[in-house]
Amino acid sequence: MQVQQLTSRYPPAKQHTLDGNGARWPVLIYCRGGLGNYGGVNTAWLEQFVHKGYIVFAPSYRGNEGGEGHDEYGGRDAEDVHAAYRLVQEWPFADTKRISMMGFSRGAINAVHTATTYNEGPGT
């Protein structure tokens, strides 16, 4: 997995190390809206969640940002978000009981579709 640090207008967030102490953090999966180069990820919003202690994961849809395939607005791009959710479930540092999803426009459709697909009901 490639991780890129972005420039920020906020002071650096507290860095955590994975030292095997079993600490887990809440996760926000951010689903971007738009199509192609229009409607990319708004990092200013996401930084606010990071500073509140969230791990933020913003998956790219197929065919975007150098990814394989071609963009399928309302097509197989939903599987890209499903795959992101399944990946987060496997992270040993993610609190799988506190995974939130957020999106706008197309991203909201993909977030709701994923949430309803993997909803296990209250209290689980």
PyMOL commands that set and color helices and strands:
alter all, ss='L'
color gray80, all
select helices_A, chain A and resi 43-50+77-90+106-118
alter helices_A, ss='H'
color red, helices_A
select strands_A, chain A and resi 25-31+55-57+94-103
alter strands_A, ss='S'
color yellow, strands_A
deselect
rebuild
show_as cartoon
